[in-house]
Amino acid sequence: MSQRLRPVSPIWVAGRPQHGEEEFFVSHPYDDSPVGATSWATAGQVEAAVAAATGAAAESAALPAHVRAEALEHVRRRLDEEAETTAELITAESGKPIAWARVEVDRAVSTFRWAAEEARRFTGDVQRLDTDPNAEGRMALVRRFARGPVLGITPFNFPLNLVAHKMAPAIAAGCPVVLKPAPATPLSALHLGALLSETELPAGMVSVLPVPNERAGQLVEDPRLPVVSFTGSARVGARIRRVVPEKHVVLELGGNAAALVTADYPDRDWAAERIAMFGNYQAGQSCIAVQRVFIEAGAYADMARRITDRVRALVSGDPTDPACKVGPMISAEAAERVESWIGEAVEGGAKVLCGGGPRKGASLEPTVLTDVRADARVLREEVFGPVLVLRSVRDFEAGLDAINDSRYGLQAGVFTESLPQAMRAHRELEVGGVVIGDVPSFRADQMPYGGVKASGVGREGVRSTMDDYTVERVLILPDTL
């Protein structure tokens, strides 16, 4: 597969393009061909970015809402204008099929649009206080104020939209942001940095710094960055919480998302199609990709056949092919890990319903397993690869218990048309979101999004992130003013 090698992308230090001393190539996961290059930020450039963010904090917090909103609108317009070339960039650096890359660009456009709107309506509340005798004659004005500079750390699987979810709410809330993209996929984040440099925001308000993961700890621990927003592994997230307990930390740490199919759900074709597709989209490299599938016993044999047939029909291969739905994983090492987990499950007695063949570089066949032991890693941990595990459950209650039998709790999907079952799932499932009649992979970019247990703390979704990036402050006034 031929690729057009792009010019060396500058890094963005306090809104200005610079180059570090050490350049590195970004390679296409499908065939390992170089698709672009940038440079690692030097220690001096990191210091300059953090100092500039600190220096710009007061000015950023005081920016009028219309200035913040117009900057965000500018990025929305420019992303919309460059949608196809941006999607091609996402595919080139992440291996994401172009069809899914286009969806990601559309979502990033929406994220910046929502942020522009929220910047304009991010206001306070007035509370009456004369509900008690000792507060007669007083009222309270409750407003939110920026906590200060934000450190955003993003993963490789959504190299544009997850960057947008760190940067856009920070700008909308008046917080400078220092963004560290994933080393495997820095180009999309640097592209956003270029678009933001075209705005009238204070220079120190935005920096995008490729930094090796082993140097990220210095940024996390820097006291001048009071907010840390991290999306990535539970192991790293837990370490961040231990290292900086005094900071405000927002963590989106993934999961092993489950879907439950009830025996009387009428549209089994829909359920099978959605489970098959969203167990394998992003090559399974999404924290809400379907991993565990629990099916009531009366529907198990039929649903297992339907799901397996649809997984077999998924088109995989060259991610630049518009028909491709399952591309490569981010690296051969990542694919090798998932391949080994499948092998462990099979050695423990699991049955392969489809897939399971040897990997080719970073590409792995979409795989469906059943009869998996309860302690198998493909069931207990986050696979983050194209693997579905099917299990039969006795009834609805047993299905809810099976979903909750996990150290993770991000989102769950329940295929039911029963309102009482939907309300019970909402009440009892230990997750951040319950999706009725669909897979757990659904996400709207304006909704509160996040998890419980090992899946993290805090919420993304533009307004929810703005709340996390700001602190509530009360002004008590006499009501006679």
VOGU-3710 file (C-alpha; in Angstrom, 3 decimals, decimal comma):
1> msqrlrpvsp> 0,000/0,000/0,000  1,590/3,240/-1,097  1,469/6,219/1,222  2,191/9,857/0,620  4,844/10,962/3,102  3,801/14,241/4,698  6,170/17,072/5,644  7,628/17,038/9,135  4,852/18,331/11,411  5,859/21,078/13,828
11> iwvagrpqhg> 5,033/20,794/17,491  3,100/23,647/19,103  4,706/25,475/22,021  2,458/28,199/23,415  0,660/28,493/20,095  3,825/28,742/17,992  5,292/26,129/15,646  8,646/24,731/16,650  10,772/21,659/16,032  12,525/19,571/18,627
21> eeeffvshpy> 16,064/18,309/18,359  15,099/14,680/17,650  12,744/13,794/14,809  10,852/10,506/14,542  8,698/8,829/11,909  5,068/7,854/12,317  4,335/4,544/10,590  1,155/3,030/9,177  0,106/0,050/11,319  -1,156/-1,869/8,270
31> ddspvgatsw> 2,183/-2,190/6,475  4,628/-0,259/8,685  5,282/2,302/5,935  6,271/5,819/7,086  3,402/8,290/6,698  4,742/11,369/8,455  7,210/12,720/10,950  7,465/15,136/13,819  9,863/15,655/16,727  9,992/15,083/20,442
41> atagqveaav> 9,597/18,211/22,519  12,807/19,054/24,343  12,921/19,682/28,085  13,270/23,392/27,332  10,198/23,384/25,090  8,156/21,566/27,720  9,222/24,125/30,309  8,342/26,978/27,945  4,878/25,515/27,302  4,087/24,992/30,989
51> aaatgaaaes> 5,399/28,432/31,940  3,348/30,015/29,164  0,209/28,177/30,281  0,759/29,390/33,834  1,336/32,928/32,618  -1,796/32,837/30,461  -4,096/31,419/33,146  -5,572/34,705/34,352  -5,994/36,094/30,833  -7,581/32,840/29,645
61> aalpahvrae> -10,050/32,751/32,527  -11,045/36,360/31,838  -11,594/35,888/28,095  -15,110/36,945/27,075  -17,361/34,050/26,166  -17,706/35,230/22,584  -13,921/35,101/22,079  -13,710/31,530/23,342  -16,735/30,529/21,292  -15,429/32,061/18,077
71> alehvrrrld> -12,090/30,286/18,427  -13,913/26,978/18,855  -16,205/27,772/15,933  -13,160/28,498/13,795  -11,746/25,041/14,479  -15,155/23,469/13,783  -15,343/25,218/10,403  -11,783/24,333/9,453  -12,206/20,685/10,424  -15,374/20,557/8,376
81> eeaettaeli> -13,571/22,078/5,389  -10,701/19,594/5,669  -12,769/16,579/6,677  -11,497/14,141/4,059  -7,807/14,976/4,360  -8,121/14,821/8,156  -9,782/11,406/7,929  -6,941/10,226/5,691  -4,465/11,447/8,320  -6,255/9,466/11,040
91> taesgkpiaw> -6,176/6,323/8,895  -2,524/6,797/8,027  -1,257/7,073/11,590  -3,682/4,754/13,405  -4,671/2,156/10,797  -8,332/2,960/11,432  -10,502/2,088/8,392  -11,309/5,226/6,423  -15,036/4,713/6,995  -14,519/4,944/10,764
101> arvevdravs> -11,993/7,772/10,399  -14,654/9,846/8,626  -17,016/9,192/11,513  -14,338/10,356/13,938  -13,850/13,626/12,055  -17,611/14,239/12,074  -17,657/13,646/15,816  -14,747/16,041/16,390  -16,606/18,693/14,390  -19,584/18,123/16,667
111> tfrwaaeear> -17,396/18,282/19,785  -16,054/21,708/18,842  -19,567/22,874/17,927  -20,885/21,790/21,325  -17,952/23,478/23,059  -18,646/26,749/21,229  -22,278/26,606/22,305  -21,444/25,704/25,902  -18,895/28,541/26,089  -21,752/30,960/25,427
121> rftgdvqrld> -24,183/29,482/27,951  -21,722/28,514/30,724  -23,225/30,713/33,388  -24,269/30,684/37,039  -27,314/30,028/39,196  -29,150/32,269/41,628  -30,471/30,660/44,794  -32,879/32,109/47,294  -31,686/31,631/50,854  -34,760/32,756/52,814
131> tdpnaegrma> -35,868/29,136/53,113  -34,519/29,361/56,663  -35,147/32,275/59,043  -31,469/33,009/59,642  -30,896/33,626/55,922  -33,721/36,092/55,308  -32,636/39,047/53,233  -29,877/37,125/51,451  -29,400/35,445/48,089  -26,617/33,350/46,584
141> lvrrfargpv> -24,987/33,655/43,180  -23,254/30,374/42,257  -20,709/30,523/39,460  -17,891/28,300/38,167  -14,314/29,519/37,684  -11,373/27,941/35,869  -9,133/25,720/38,004  -6,115/26,716/35,905  -3,935/24,997/33,307  -4,959/21,491/32,245
151> lgitpfnfpl> -2,635/18,649/31,281  -4,406/16,441/28,732  -2,979/13,002/27,929  -4,631/11,120/25,074  -4,465/7,565/23,640  -3,938/6,309/20,101  -7,369/4,853/19,343  -9,195/8,162/18,699  -6,272/10,440/17,794  -8,522/13,360/16,838
161> nlvahkmapa> -11,760/13,239/18,809  -10,302/12,301/22,186  -7,866/15,188/21,761  -10,874/17,379/20,990  -12,504/16,188/24,222  -9,521/17,486/26,220  -8,875/20,728/24,352  -12,296/22,076/23,385  -13,851/22,023/26,893  -10,671/23,543/28,357
171> iaagcpvvlk> -10,875/26,466/25,959  -14,619/26,821/26,544  -14,039/26,970/30,307  -11,125/29,418/30,053  -8,337/26,993/30,965  -4,968/26,834/29,193  -4,232/23,307/28,000  -0,987/21,411/27,494  -1,741/18,340/25,389  0,447/15,222/25,256
181> papatplsal> -0,745/12,978/22,413  -0,004/9,259/22,151  3,486/8,743/20,696  2,082/6,372/18,042  -0,460/8,917/16,741  0,666/12,525/17,264  -0,162/13,929/13,814  -3,899/14,480/14,251  -3,318/16,328/17,531  -0,662/18,501/15,894
191> hlgallsete> -3,138/19,260/13,118  -5,585/20,545/15,743  -2,772/22,621/17,206  -2,258/24,212/13,795  -5,953/25,068/13,477  -6,023/26,582/16,966  -2,958/28,685/16,135  -5,111/30,476/13,553  -7,402/31,871/16,273  -7,142/34,928/18,517
201> lpagmvsvlp> -6,626/32,910/21,690  -3,734/33,952/23,974  -0,532/32,329/22,746  0,081/30,455/25,980  -3,372/28,920/26,038  -2,596/25,919/23,788  0,461/23,675/23,465  0,694/20,265/21,778  3,823/18,402/22,836  4,878/14,957/21,625
211> vpneragqlv> 6,691/13,560/24,650  7,845/9,952/25,166  5,716/8,138/27,726  8,680/7,698/30,062  8,923/11,504/30,362  5,208/12,075/30,954  5,580/11,750/34,714  7,365/15,088/34,907  4,340/16,786/33,363  1,894/14,912/35,593
221> edprlpvvsf> 3,786/15,945/38,728  4,352/19,577/37,730  2,482/21,664/40,349  1,766/24,370/37,770  -0,714/22,021/36,044  -3,452/21,611/38,685  -5,753/19,507/36,477  -4,765/16,198/34,872  -7,143/14,648/32,338  -5,956/11,211/31,236
231> tgsarvgari> -7,469/8,630/28,896  -5,679/5,297/28,804  -4,964/2,151/30,782  -6,246/1,461/34,283  -2,711/0,723/35,437  -1,385/4,147/34,420  -4,502/5,909/35,680  -4,156/4,313/39,108  -0,541/5,433/39,258  -1,531/9,026/38,422
241> rrvvpekhvv> -4,018/9,052/41,301  -1,339/7,788/43,702  1,340/10,214/42,550  -0,712/13,446/42,551  -3,510/13,045/45,121  -3,634/16,805/45,613  -4,534/17,501/41,985  -7,948/17,379/40,334  -7,715/14,243/38,231  -10,124/13,088/35,511
251> lelggnaaal> -9,537/9,503/34,370  -11,192/7,560/31,567  -9,610/4,144/31,904  -11,488/1,718/29,728  -13,283/-1,505/30,529  -14,479/-4,838/29,225  -17,882/-3,744/27,954  -20,793/-6,164/28,027  -24,033/-6,619/26,136  -27,011/-8,584/27,438
261> vtadypdrdw> -29,566/-10,054/24,998  -32,916/-11,088/26,454  -34,685/-14,180/25,112  -37,760/-12,237/24,028  -35,941/-9,387/22,280  -37,749/-9,331/18,906  -35,069/-8,097/16,493  -32,295/-10,635/16,839  -30,808/-9,674/13,484  -30,312/-6,098/14,727
271> aaeriamfgn> -28,750/-7,285/17,969  -26,406/-9,671/16,149  -25,399/-7,062/13,582  -24,613/-4,446/16,207  -22,704/-6,826/18,468  -20,633/-8,172/15,579  -19,820/-4,727/14,225  -19,060/-3,010/17,510  -17,060/-5,858/18,915  -14,672/-5,319/16,019
281> yqagqsciav> -14,823/-1,663/15,010  -11,503/0,065/15,678  -10,184/-3,552/15,588  -11,713/-3,802/19,050  -9,469/-0,974/20,278  -12,190/1,027/21,977  -12,900/1,037/25,689  -16,606/0,540/24,915  -16,158/-2,038/22,147  -18,325/-5,071/22,911
291> qrvfieagay> -16,221/-7,758/24,577  -18,526/-9,864/26,747  -21,904/-10,986/25,374  -24,421/-12,552/27,766  -27,447/-14,189/26,162  -30,461/-15,605/27,964  -30,478/-19,398/27,605  -33,598/-19,542/25,450  -31,952/-17,416/22,762  -28,335/-18,520/23,107
301> admarritdr> -27,940/-21,059/20,287  -29,743/-18,870/17,762  -27,954/-15,655/18,747  -24,548/-17,342/18,792  -25,104/-18,478/15,204  -26,328/-15,067/14,066  -23,438/-13,201/15,704  -20,843/-15,593/14,337  -22,239/-15,364/10,809  -22,063/-11,579/10,911
311> vralvsgdpt> -18,550/-11,513/12,297  -17,423/-13,786/9,454  -18,978/-11,357/6,966  -17,049/-8,303/8,207  -14,611/-6,961/5,623  -11,071/-6,637/6,932  -7,772/-5,709/5,334  -6,510/-2,458/3,797  -7,986/0,372/5,905  -7,956/2,766/2,939
321> dpackvgpmi> -10,618/0,579/1,278  -14,040/2,174/1,949  -15,530/-1,316/2,351  -13,091/-2,238/5,134  -14,668/-2,398/8,580  -11,858/-4,090/10,554  -8,348/-2,756/10,104  -5,077/-3,578/11,844  -4,347/-3,075/15,502  -2,001/-0,266/16,417
331> saeaaerves> 1,105/-2,496/16,299  2,294/-6,040/15,773  3,110/-6,188/19,497  -0,489/-5,324/20,407  -1,811/-7,980/18,032  0,629/-10,527/19,407  -0,647/-9,900/22,944  -4,275/-10,454/21,922  -3,304/-13,539/19,924  -1,639/-14,964/23,033
341> wigeavegga> -4,750/-14,292/25,152  -6,879/-16,167/22,605  -4,395/-19,032/22,733  -4,568/-19,113/26,537  -8,373/-19,255/26,414  -8,336/-22,122/23,909  -5,812/-24,036/25,991  -8,216/-23,611/28,910  -11,063/-25,211/26,965  -12,580/-22,332/24,990
351> kvlcgggprk> -14,191/-23,103/21,631  -13,449/-20,890/18,624  -16,631/-20,173/16,654  -14,798/-18,101/14,047  -11,437/-16,401/13,573  -8,564/-17,306/15,807  -6,125/-17,688/12,940  -2,508/-16,549/13,045  -1,987/-12,799/12,929  -0,380/-11,058/9,979
361> gasleptvlt> 1,742/-8,254/11,362  -0,646/-5,992/13,236  -3,749/-7,580/11,682  -5,751/-10,144/13,599  -8,844/-12,069/12,487  -12,081/-11,064/14,239  -12,625/-13,894/16,713  -15,655/-15,284/18,537  -15,131/-17,543/21,552  -17,458/-19,574/23,734
371> dvradarvlr> -17,026/-21,982/26,655  -14,417/-19,588/28,076  -13,241/-20,227/31,622  -14,306/-17,639/34,174  -10,698/-16,738/34,989  -9,535/-16,299/31,366  -7,993/-12,936/30,567  -10,208/-12,504/27,483  -13,131/-12,408/29,912  -11,678/-10,760/33,011
381> eevfgpvlvl> -9,432/-8,081/31,520  -9,798/-5,520/28,747  -8,853/-7,340/25,532  -8,647/-4,148/23,440  -8,711/-6,276/20,305  -11,208/-7,911/17,902  -12,500/-10,613/20,270  -16,041/-11,455/21,400  -16,779/-13,859/24,249  -20,291/-15,390/24,242
391> rsvrdfeagl> -21,864/-16,858/27,385  -25,301/-18,213/28,193  -27,080/-16,901/31,307  -30,121/-18,329/33,053  -32,281/-15,191/33,044  -32,257/-11,393/33,146  -31,140/-11,217/36,767  -28,245/-13,562/36,072  -27,290/-11,408/33,094  -27,105/-8,276/35,240
401> daindsrygl> -24,995/-10,135/37,792  -22,647/-11,331/35,033  -22,156/-7,793/33,731  -21,363/-6,559/37,235  -18,856/-9,374/37,789  -15,997/-7,197/36,596  -13,534/-4,766/38,085  -14,503/-2,373/35,285  -17,686/-0,375/34,868  -17,794/1,939/31,865
411> qagvfteslp> -20,911/1,211/29,796  -23,255/-1,713/29,138  -25,823/-2,482/26,462  -29,107/-4,282/27,139  -31,241/-5,588/24,295  -34,734/-5,440/25,771  -38,046/-3,736/24,999  -39,272/-4,018/28,569  -39,421/-0,698/30,398  -39,239/-2,379/33,824
421> qamrahrele> -36,120/-4,269/32,702  -34,591/-1,070/31,329  -35,202/0,755/34,591  -33,844/-2,169/36,617  -30,696/-2,279/34,483  -30,220/1,457/35,005  -30,652/1,023/38,740  -28,508/-2,086/39,275  -25,712/-2,084/36,709  -22,449/-0,762/38,148
431> vggvvigdvp> -21,457/1,271/35,103  -21,336/4,882/33,980  -23,896/4,410/31,202  -26,581/1,911/30,179  -27,672/1,733/26,534  -31,057/0,106/25,927  -31,704/-1,671/22,635  -28,122/-1,276/21,452  -24,495/-2,012/22,215  -22,443/-0,307/24,953
441> sfradqmpyg> -20,372/1,330/22,191  -22,870/4,150/21,655  -21,638/7,568/22,699  -22,972/11,040/21,967  -20,244/13,632/22,450  -22,371/15,986/24,538  -23,526/13,400/27,085  -21,773/12,657/30,396  -19,351/9,830/29,661  -17,195/7,928/32,096
451> gvkasgvgre> -17,137/4,982/34,427  -16,931/3,596/37,938  -14,654/1,067/39,638  -11,443/0,610/37,607  -12,952/2,487/34,657  -12,074/5,852/36,137  -13,314/9,001/37,845  -14,926/12,135/36,482  -16,875/12,551/33,287  -16,200/13,619/29,726
461> gvrstmddyt> -18,807/15,095/27,408  -18,296/18,794/26,792  -20,348/20,328/29,610  -19,359/17,611/32,069  -15,683/18,191/31,292  -16,112/21,933/31,748  -17,532/21,241/35,204  -14,488/19,089/35,987  -12,107/21,792/34,766  -13,746/24,472/36,925
471> vervlilpdt> -14,570/24,996/40,593  -17,853/26,203/42,048  -17,742/29,447/44,025  -20,607/31,070/45,904  -21,241/34,810/46,317  -23,731/35,672/49,071  -25,487/38,981/48,604  -28,151/40,960/50,397  -31,287/40,811/48,255  -31,803/44,535/48,663
481> l> -28,911/45,504/46,340
//
